[in-house]
Amino acid sequence: MIQKPHKLFISHSWTYNNAKDTIIRFLDKVGLDYQSLYIPKKDPVNDTGNDQKLLLAITENLKRSTCLIILAGVFPYYDRWIEKEIEVAKQLGKPIIAIQPWSNDKTSELVKKNANRIVKWQVNQIVEAIKDIDKAVLYSI
């Protein structure tokens, strides 16, 4: 069987801080074969001021992904998009991996309630969760 890359939708809400970049560096460092389906900050859809277009872009990328990866901490500046991403992931039947940040002991109730897996900010836990979810998705087909 040919191993395909893990198709990951990394939360759009991370576009505005370095957490997304750190996750990508983690995954690259361990040599995980993956395709990142996040929406880059420079994507014109971010500048349209049109939430519907952004939601459509998120939905299209989530459709092609294996799972949604989100930050599990409580950060008021991202709640609006996290809620939309979780809603779309649930509608599409996409598993959610939540990453608990180092400096934050609090976990969003919304994230806790909806995450299939919550892991620490450690590359081995993140990679293990991705591989486990990919296996589960593969065997459910």
GUVOLUM-535734 format. One record per residue (C-alpha): residue number from 1; x, y, z. Coordinates in steps of 0.05 Angstrom, whole numbers, padded with zeros to 5 digits, m for minus. Layout:
REC     i        u        v        w
REC   NUM        X        Y        Z
...
//
This chain:
REC     i        u        v        w
REC     1    00000    00000    00000
REC     2    00027    00068   m00019
REC     3    00030    00117    00039
REC     4   m00003    00183    00021
REC     5    00013    00248    00055
REC     6   m00029    00268    00115
REC     7   m00076    00323    00093
REC     8   m00080    00373    00150
REC     9   m00122    00435    00156
REC    10   m00086    00479    00206
REC    11   m00133    00529    00237
REC    12   m00142    00594    00201
REC    13   m00142    00630    00268
REC    14   m00068    00614    00274
REC    15   m00052    00657    00214
REC    16   m00043    00716    00259
REC    17    00009    00688    00306
REC    18    00070    00643    00303
REC    19    00037    00580    00330
REC    20    00020    00556    00260
REC    21    00092    00567    00237
REC    22    00118    00529    00298
REC    23    00072    00470    00283
REC    24    00096    00469    00211
REC    25    00169    00471    00234
REC    26    00155    00413    00282
REC    27    00124    00371    00227
REC    28    00180    00387    00178
REC    29    00234    00372    00230
REC    30    00209    00301    00242
REC    31    00199    00289    00167
REC    32    00125    00277    00170
REC    33    00096    00268    00100
REC    34    00039    00318    00101
REC    35    00002    00368    00059
REC    36   m00018    00432    00094
REC    37   m00086    00458    00073
REC    38   m00088    00521    00116
REC    39   m00106    00588    00085
REC    40   m00044    00631    00083
REC    41   m00046    00701    00112
REC    42   m00029    00729    00043
REC    43   m00088    00695    00010
REC    44   m00133    00750   m00019
REC    45   m00194    00718    00014
REC    46   m00168    00744    00081
REC    47   m00171    00816    00056
REC    48   m00240    00816    00025
REC    49   m00276    00833    00089
REC    50   m00327    00781    00066
REC    51   m00336    00728    00120
REC    52   m00377    00685    00072
REC    53   m00320    00679    00022
REC    54   m00271    00662    00078
REC    55   m00319    00610    00106
REC    56   m00326    00580    00036
REC    57   m00250    00576    00029
REC    58   m00245    00543    00098
REC    59   m00299    00494    00079
REC    60   m00267    00475    00013
REC    61   m00199    00464    00046
REC    62   m00230    00423    00103
REC    63   m00266    00379    00052
REC    64   m00198    00358    00025
REC    65   m00166    00347    00093
REC    66   m00161    00288    00140
REC    67   m00169    00330    00202
REC    68   m00171    00400    00233
REC    69   m00114    00421    00278
REC    70   m00131    00477    00327
REC    71   m00100    00510    00388
REC    72   m00136    00488    00452
REC    73   m00122    00549    00495
REC    74   m00171    00604    00512
REC    75   m00156    00663    00467
REC    76   m00212    00713    00456
REC    77   m00184    00739    00390
REC    78   m00195    00673    00354
REC    79   m00261    00647    00382
REC    80   m00303    00670    00323
REC    81   m00263    00631    00271
REC    82   m00250    00571    00316
REC    83   m00325    00564    00325
REC    84   m00336    00566    00249
REC    85   m00280    00517    00235
REC    86   m00305    00468    00288
REC    87   m00376    00474    00261
REC    88   m00353    00459    00189
REC    89   m00307    00402    00212
REC    90   m00365    00370    00249
REC    91   m00412    00378    00190
REC    92   m00360    00345    00145
REC    93   m00344    00290    00195
REC    94   m00271    00313    00202
REC    95   m00235    00295    00267
REC    96   m00206    00352    00308
REC    97   m00138    00351    00341
REC    98   m00129    00406    00393
REC    99   m00060    00426    00416
REC   100   m00054    00450    00488
REC   101   m00004    00509    00489
REC   102    00054    00508    00538
REC   103    00036    00572    00573
REC   104   m00038    00562    00579
REC   105   m00070    00515    00628
REC   106   m00140    00535    00608
REC   107   m00173    00499    00551
REC   108   m00231    00528    00513
REC   109   m00296    00492    00532
REC   110   m00317    00494    00459
REC   111   m00252    00460    00439
REC   112   m00255    00409    00495
REC   113   m00326    00390    00477
REC   114   m00310    00380    00404
REC   115   m00238    00355    00399
REC   116   m00227    00282    00383
REC   117   m00159    00287    00414
REC   118   m00124    00339    00458
REC   119   m00048    00335    00459
REC   120    00009    00373    00491
REC   121    00053    00421    00453
REC   122    00102    00365    00439
REC   123    00120    00342    00369
REC   124    00116    00268    00385
REC   125    00045    00275    00413
REC   126    00022    00317    00354
REC   127    00051    00268    00303
REC   128    00022    00208    00340
REC   129   m00047    00240    00341
REC   130   m00043    00256    00266
REC   131   m00023    00185    00249
REC   132   m00076    00154    00295
REC   133   m00131    00197    00265
REC   134   m00108    00181    00194
REC   135   m00110    00106    00210
REC   136   m00179    00113    00239
REC   137   m00204    00151    00178
REC   138   m00172    00101    00131
REC   139   m00204    00041    00166
REC   140   m00272    00075    00168
REC   141   m00276    00079    00092
//
